[in-house]
């Protein structure tokens, strides 16, 4: 159940950031290095590690990231910190770090609801992109 919720969240994040950075659903820019890449070659990378459940599904903590920055540079965290401060304002990085220390346990129902929510949100983004193309 957790994997399905994560898959739906990850898809939403990648679609959100593709639309935000390029205006398409097929390409996006890495939050940390700015590299343009196909959605199939990117991750939904976290500023605060996925092992901290309280920030796992926090949309401010997760963005489109190239696999090199996410996997080989361990998130490229210094640049990631700079970028989330640029996006959300001073102190958000500290707030996320504080929230990561909170204990969060997801019930199967919580995870099912998260999966459903992010599938709907991804569909909304796809509809938005289609309506933009039609204009």
Secondary structure, DSSP 8 states (H G I E B T S, - for coil): -HHHHHHHHHHHHHHHHHHHHHSSSSEEE-TTT--EEEGGGEEEEESS-TT-GGGTT-GGGEEEEEHIIIIISTT-HHHHHHHHHHHH-TTHHHHHHHHHTS-----HHHHHHHHHHHHHHHHHHHHHHHHHHH-
